[in-house]
Amino acid sequence: MHKMPFIDNVVFSILDRYFMNIYYYSSVG
């Protein structure tokens, strides 16, 4: 099914960083 594991990894890492930023700012701010 997964023909582009590299693209999936990039998207996953970007989403992970994005949600970590949301969590950080919501907890700090």
trRosetta pair geometry for C-beta under 8 A, 3 or more apart (Angstrom, degrees):
i j d omega theta_ij theta_ji phi_ij phi_ji
2 5 5.4 69 144 -74 124 76
2 8 6.2 -34 -149 -24 121 152
4 7 3.9 12 140 22 122 116
4 8 6.3 141 103 -19 75 86
5 8 5.4 -55 -148 39 37 115
5 9 6.2 42 152 -24 68 103
6 9 5.7 -53 -152 32 31 112
6 10 6.6 30 151 -18 64 104
7 10 5.7 -53 -150 35 34 111
7 11 6.3 31 154 -16 67 106
8 11 5.8 -55 -145 39 30 109
8 12 6.1 31 155 -21 65 109
9 12 5.7 -56 -145 37 28 111
9 13 6.3 27 157 -19 65 107
10 13 5.9 -57 -148 36 28 108
10 14 6.4 26 154 -17 64 107
11 14 5.8 -57 -148 37 30 110
11 15 6.2 28 155 -16 66 108
12 15 5.8 -56 -146 39 29 109
12 16 6.1 33 154 -24 65 107
13 16 5.6 -52 -145 34 30 114
13 17 6.4 29 156 -16 64 104
14 17 5.9 -55 -150 37 30 108
14 18 6.2 33 151 -23 64 109
15 18 5.4 -55 -146 35 32 116
15 19 6.3 23 160 -12 67 106
16 19 6.3 -59 -147 40 27 102
16 20 6.2 27 154 -19 63 110
17 20 5.6 -57 -145 38 30 112
17 21 6.4 34 154 -22 64 104
18 21 5.9 -55 -156 31 28 111
18 22 6.7 27 149 -17 63 104
19 22 5.4 -48 -147 35 39 114
19 23 6.2 40 153 -19 67 104
20 23 5.6 -52 -145 38 33 112
20 24 6.1 36 154 -23 65 107
21 24 5.6 -53 -144 36 30 112
21 25 6.2 20 161 -11 66 108
22 25 6.3 -60 -143 41 25 102
22 26 6.0 21 160 -16 63 114
23 26 6.0 -60 -142 40 25 108
23 27 6.2 17 161 -14 63 112
24 27 6.2 -65 -148 39 24 103
24 28 6.1 12 159 -11 65 114
25 28 5.8 -57 -135 43 30 105
25 29 5.4 -12 177 13 64 132
26 29 6.7 -74 -122 52 15 93
